Amino acid sequence: MNDRFGRFKARLERDVLSHPIIVANPYTAWFKRGTFSRQQARAFLIQFSVFSNQFLLAQLHKTLNADTLEEMHASKEILANEIGVGFLSAGAIEDAELGSLRGSIEGGTFRFRAAHFELLVRMARQFGLTFADLGKRRFGTESTLFFCDELIRLYGHEDYATAAAASWAVENWAAAGFWDELVDGWEGYRVSQRFKRLDVGFFTWHARLEANHSKHTWDELATTLAYCDLNVDDFVRHANEMLDAVAVFWRGLNEQRAMLTGETEHAKTG
């Protein structure tokens, strides 16, 4: 099994982890500089809120389509944490509101304010956005909605092997560092605008969460291979399909920010 997993891992590193959206993300590389305008920040927060809120549907599909009770439990861990149940881990340092960075929802405390979407809503208020401005499909651009729909199709697929490939791809995308780039960008923006404080808890918390997930994705895949006869070619294809959809999302954001840059420059010279 170790030899099989070793070959599988080498294939994924070569044919999936080399995907352009993992290797280099033009949008987050730009965002990291912190030179965006308030208008660009608002536009980004709206689209990210649509993805964040609609992700719950994909996670619910993944939970409902689980092949085993263990898989359902694993999916519920993520779903419940998303909606406000903190992880509980013996001996781990916990946030008073959000819980631990690892552990289980079993025995964890539910708090409305700990829901990931509510964290994002509180941040967006600093840019003049309200709950009514965020999270709904009607606010999504074509590229954002394509990404959300592909999450449901692939990540929430009724075929476990397809869902496993998409889930693995999403976790490795999330662990590739884009959260850190966003956090750096918000801090740069705070400094440039001379704000004493900018609540970016949604982004800093996710950056910390993903730092703990990278190794787990490989451990979970090794466990899956032990009892599931995954087709390597299909796994690679579905993982890349998921990453292609991720790339569409970020490409749409990049096009949007470029358009807003043009509008800003026009306003300055008009």
C-alpha positions in Angstrom: 0.0 0.0 0.0 2.9 2.3 0.7 4.3 1.8 -2.8 0.9 2.4 -4.3 0.4 5.6 -2.2 3.9 6.8 -3.1 3.1 6.4 -6.8 -0.2 8.1 -6.4 1.3 11.0 -4.5 4.0 11.5 -7.2 1.3 11.5 -9.9 -0.7 14.1 -8.0 2.3 16.3 -7.3 3.2 16.2 -11.0 -0.2 16.5 -12.7 -2.4 18.4 -10.1 -0.3 20.4 -7.7 1.4 22.0 -10.7 -1.9 23.6 -11.7 -1.5 27.3 -12.4 -3.9 28.4 -9.7 -1.8 26.7 -7.1 1.5 27.7 -8.4 0.7 31.3 -9.0 -2.5 33.3 -8.4 -2.3 36.7 -10.2 -5.1 38.2 -8.2 -3.8 37.3 -4.7 -0.3 38.3 -5.8 -1.7 41.8 -6.6 -4.0 41.8 -3.5 -1.0 41.1 -1.2 0.5 44.5 -2.0 -2.4 46.2 -0.2 -2.8 48.9 -2.9 -6.4 48.2 -3.7 -9.1 50.9 -3.4 -12.1 50.8 -1.1 -14.3 50.1 -4.2 -12.1 47.1 -5.1 -12.2 45.9 -1.5 -16.0 46.0 -1.5 -16.3 44.2 -4.8 -14.0 41.5 -3.6 -15.9 41.1 -0.3 -19.2 40.7 -2.1 -17.9 38.0 -4.4 -16.1 36.2 -1.6 -19.2 36.3 0.5 -21.2 34.6 -2.3 -18.7 31.8 -2.5 -18.5 31.5 1.3 -22.2 31.3 1.8 -23.0 29.1 -1.2 -20.2 26.7 -0.2 -22.6 25.5 2.5 -24.7 23.9 -0.2 -21.8 22.0 -1.6 -20.8 20.8 1.9 -24.4 19.7 2.6 -24.4 17.7 -0.6 -21.1 16.1 0.3 -22.6 15.1 3.7 -25.8 13.7 2.2 -23.9 11.7 -0.4 -21.5 10.1 2.0 -21.0 6.3 1.4 -20.3 5.5 5.0 -21.2 6.9 8.4 -17.6 7.8 9.0 -17.6 9.9 5.8 -20.8 11.6 6.8 -19.3 12.4 10.2 -16.2 13.9 8.5 -18.3 16.1 6.3 -20.5 17.2 9.2 -17.4 18.3 11.0 -16.8 20.9 8.3 -20.4 21.8 7.8 -21.1 22.3 11.5 -17.9 24.3 12.0 -18.9 26.6 9.0 -22.2 27.4 10.6 -20.8 28.1 14.1 -19.9 25.0 16.1 -16.3 25.4 17.4 -13.8 22.5 17.3 -13.0 21.1 20.7 -9.5 19.6 21.3 -8.1 18.5 24.6 -5.0 20.6 25.5 -5.3 22.9 22.5 -5.3 26.6 22.8 -8.8 27.9 22.0 -10.3 31.1 20.8 -13.0 32.2 23.3 -15.5 32.6 20.5 -14.3 30.3 17.6 -13.0 27.3 19.5 -9.9 25.3 18.5 -8.0 25.1 15.2 -8.3 21.4 15.3 -10.2 18.6 17.0 -13.9 17.7 16.6 -17.3 19.4 16.8 -18.3 16.7 19.2 -18.9 18.5 22.5 -18.1 21.9 20.8 -20.2 25.0 21.5 -22.4 26.6 18.9 -22.4 30.3 18.6 -24.1 32.4 16.0 -21.2 34.8 16.0 -18.7 32.0 15.2 -20.3 31.2 11.9 -17.8 31.8 9.2 -20.2 33.8 7.1 -21.0 36.1 10.1 -17.3 36.7 10.6 -17.2 37.9 7.0 -20.4 40.1 7.4 -18.8 41.8 10.4 -15.7 42.6 8.4 -17.7 43.9 5.4 -19.5 46.3 7.6 -16.3 48.3 7.9 -16.6 48.9 4.1 -20.2 50.1 4.3 -21.7 46.7 3.3 -24.6 45.1 5.2 -26.0 41.6 5.6 -28.4 42.5 2.8 -25.5 43.1 0.4 -23.8 39.8 0.9 -23.9 36.1 0.2 -26.9 35.8 -2.1 -26.5 34.2 -5.6 -28.0 37.3 -7.2 -24.9 39.2 -6.2 -22.5 36.7 -7.8 -20.8 37.4 -11.1 -20.9 34.8 -13.8 -17.4 33.5 -12.8 -18.3 33.3 -9.1 -21.5 31.4 -9.8 -19.7 29.0 -12.1 -17.3 28.2 -9.3 -20.2 27.7 -6.8 -22.0 25.4 -9.2 -18.9 23.4 -9.9 -18.4 23.0 -6.2 -21.9 21.4 -5.9 -21.3 19.3 -9.0 -17.9 18.0 -8.1 -17.3 18.5 -4.4 -20.8 17.4 -3.6 -21.0 14.7 -6.2 -22.9 11.5 -5.4 -20.0 9.4 -6.5 -17.6 9.4 -3.6 -14.4 9.0 -5.7 -15.4 12.2 -7.6 -16.1 14.1 -4.4 -12.9 12.9 -2.8 -10.9 14.2 -5.7 -12.6 17.6 -5.6 -12.3 17.8 -1.8 -8.6 17.0 -2.0 -8.1 19.6 -4.7 -10.0 22.3 -2.6 -7.9 21.5 0.5 -4.6 21.7 -1.4 -5.7 25.0 -3.0 -6.6 26.4 0.4 -3.3 25.2 1.9 -1.2 26.7 -0.9 -0.9 30.1 0.8 -3.6 32.3 -0.8 -5.1 33.0 2.7 -1.8 34.4 3.9 -1.6 36.6 0.8 -5.0 38.0 1.5 -4.1 38.6 5.2 -1.0 40.4 4.1 -3.0 42.5 1.7 -5.5 43.6 4.3 -2.7 44.6 6.7 -1.0 46.6 3.9 -4.3 48.3 3.2 -4.8 49.1 6.9 -1.3 50.7 7.1 -1.8 52.7 3.9 -5.1 54.0 5.1 -3.7 54.7 8.5 -6.4 52.7 10.3 -5.6 51.9 13.9 -7.6 48.6 13.5 -9.2 46.6 10.8 -11.2 43.5 11.8 -10.0 40.8 9.4 -10.8 37.9 11.7 -12.5 35.9 8.9 -9.2 35.8 6.9 -6.8 35.4 9.8 -8.8 32.5 11.2 -8.9 30.7 7.9 -5.2 31.2 7.4 -4.6 29.6 10.8 -7.0 26.8 10.0 -5.5 25.9 6.7 -2.0 25.8 8.2 -3.2 22.7 10.0 -4.9 21.1 7.1 -2.1 20.5 4.6 -0.7 17.3 6.2 -4.2 16.0 6.9 -5.2 16.0 3.2 -2.4 13.4 2.5 -3.2 11.4 5.6 -6.9 11.2 4.6 -6.0 10.2 1.0 -3.8 7.4 2.3 -6.6 6.1 4.4 -9.0 6.3 1.5 -6.7 4.3 -0.7 -6.6 1.6 1.9 -10.3 0.7 1.4 -11.4 2.4 -1.9 -10.1 1.3 -5.3 -9.6 4.8 -6.7 -8.9 5.2 -10.4 -5.8 7.4 -10.6 -6.7 8.9 -14.0 -10.2 9.8 -12.9 -9.0 11.3 -9.6 -6.5 13.5 -11.4 -9.1 14.6 -14.0 -11.7 15.5 -11.4 -9.2 17.2 -9.2 -8.0 19.4 -12.1 -11.7 20.1 -13.0 -12.2 21.5 -9.5 -9.0 23.6 -9.8 -10.1 24.8 -13.2 -13.3 26.1 -11.5 -11.2 27.7 -8.7 -9.2 29.5 -11.4 -12.3 30.8 -13.1 -13.3 32.4 -9.8 -10.0 34.2 -9.3 -9.8 35.1 -13.0 -13.2 36.8 -12.6 -12.0 38.7 -9.6 -8.9 39.8 -11.5 -10.9 41.1 -14.4 -13.3 42.8 -12.0 -10.5 44.6 -10.2 -8.9 45.7 -13.5 -12.2 47.1 -14.6 -12.6 49.0 -11.3 -9.0 50.3 -11.6 -10.0 51.7 -15.0 -13.1 53.3 -13.6 -11.1 54.8 -10.7 -8.5 56.3 -13.2 -11.3 57.6 -15.3 -12.9 59.3 -12.3 -9.6 61.0 -11.4 -9.0 62.4 -14.9 -12.7 63.1 -15.7 
